[in-house]
Amino acid sequence: MNKAFLREPDSTEEHCPHCGAAGQRVQRATIEVHCAAGPEHRIAGVANFCPTARCPVAYFDMFERTILVDALRAGVYPKDPLAPICVCFGLTTADIDQDVAEGTNRRTKACVLRAQSGEARCEQLAANGRSCVAEVQRYFLQRRGPS
């Protein structure tokens, strides 16, 4: 069949109106946990988290309404590099750096195992509504460097 007659699928990805990064879909409950009273009602119930560390936008919706990082109750990773990378269990990048400096993965591995358990509450507690496991592993491997 000739590809000229095939329709390309419509993109369902929404992009940050400030930096253009692809958003990470979040639910209202996630936004309400992280926003001070009021701002969460300025955007749609289903919105997006902007994952760009230096972007001032925390959440945005398809109408380009935004909630800025300054309106959050506390710092969130990666917007605030000192905030826990795993908010459920408090693991920070400093903890991972310490593991790397000691030549171990003790703290990192313990957090990953807990994050994969039923006690993790990523959907509500993580600013992007996702498990930290991939980001924790990525950061650890990046800091450790080539084996």
C-alpha positions in Angstrom: 0.0 0.0 0.0 1.3 3.5 -0.8 2.3 5.4 2.3 0.9 8.6 0.8 -2.6 7.4 1.6 -1.9 6.4 5.2 -2.8 8.9 7.9 -0.1 9.6 10.5 -1.5 9.1 14.1 -2.3 12.3 15.9 0.1 13.1 18.7 -1.5 13.0 22.1 1.6 14.4 23.8 1.4 17.8 25.3 4.4 20.1 25.5 5.3 22.7 28.1 4.3 26.2 26.9 7.5 27.6 28.4 10.3 25.2 27.4 8.7 22.9 24.9 9.5 19.7 26.8 7.1 16.7 26.5 4.9 16.7 29.6 4.4 13.8 32.0 0.6 13.2 32.6 -0.5 13.6 36.2 -3.9 13.4 37.9 -5.6 16.1 40.1 -4.6 14.2 43.3 -0.9 14.6 42.5 -1.3 18.3 41.8 -3.3 18.9 45.0 -0.5 17.3 47.1 2.1 19.6 45.7 0.4 22.9 45.3 -0.4 25.4 48.0 -4.1 26.1 48.4 -5.7 27.5 45.3 -3.4 27.2 42.2 -4.3 23.6 41.5 -7.8 24.8 40.4 -6.5 27.0 37.7 -5.7 24.1 35.4 -7.5 21.1 34.1 -8.0 18.0 36.3 -5.7 16.0 34.1 -2.6 18.0 33.4 1.2 17.5 32.9 4.4 17.9 34.9 7.2 19.6 33.1 10.4 17.5 33.7 12.9 20.1 32.6 15.0 21.0 35.7 15.5 24.7 34.9 12.0 25.4 33.6 9.9 27.6 36.0 6.7 25.7 35.0 5.8 22.8 37.3 2.4 21.8 35.8 0.5 22.8 32.7 -2.6 21.8 30.8 -3.7 21.6 27.2 -4.9 25.2 27.3 -1.3 26.3 28.3 -2.4 27.3 31.8 0.4 26.8 34.2 1.4 26.4 37.8 4.9 27.7 38.5 7.5 26.0 40.7 7.2 28.9 43.1 3.6 27.8 43.8 4.6 24.4 45.1 4.5 23.6 48.8 8.1 22.3 48.7 10.9 21.7 46.3 10.5 18.7 43.9 13.1 16.8 42.0 14.4 17.7 39.3 13.3 21.3 39.7 15.1 21.4 43.1 18.2 19.2 43.0 18.3 19.1 46.8 14.8 17.7 47.0 14.4 13.9 47.4 14.7 12.0 44.1 12.4 9.4 45.8 9.9 11.4 47.8 8.2 8.3 49.2 11.3 7.2 51.1 13.5 10.3 51.2 16.4 9.1 49.0 18.3 12.1 47.8 21.0 12.5 45.1 23.4 13.1 47.9 22.6 9.6 49.3 23.3 8.1 45.8 26.5 10.2 45.5 27.6 8.8 48.9 26.9 5.2 47.7 29.0 5.9 44.6 31.8 7.4 46.7 31.8 4.3 49.0 31.7 1.9 46.1 28.4 0.4 47.1 24.8 0.6 46.1 23.3 -0.1 49.6 21.1 3.0 50.0 20.1 3.1 46.3 19.2 -0.6 46.1 17.2 -0.4 49.4 15.2 2.5 48.0 14.6 0.8 44.7 13.3 -2.3 46.4 11.0 -0.3 48.6 9.8 1.8 45.7 8.8 -1.4 43.9 6.8 -2.6 46.9 3.2 -1.8 47.9 4.3 0.8 50.4 5.3 3.3 47.7 2.8 6.0 47.0 4.3 7.5 43.8 1.1 8.5 42.1 0.3 11.0 44.8 3.7 11.9 46.3 6.0 12.1 43.3 5.6 15.4 41.4 5.3 13.6 38.1 3.0 10.9 39.5 5.5 8.2 38.5 7.8 5.7 40.3 11.3 7.0 40.9 12.9 3.7 40.1 14.0 4.6 36.5 15.3 8.0 37.6 17.2 6.6 40.6 18.8 3.9 38.5 19.7 6.4 35.8 21.2 8.9 38.2 23.2 6.1 40.0 24.6 4.7 36.8 25.4 8.2 35.5 27.3 9.1 38.7 29.1 5.7 38.8 30.3 6.1 35.3 31.5 3.2 33.0 32.2 0.0 34.8 
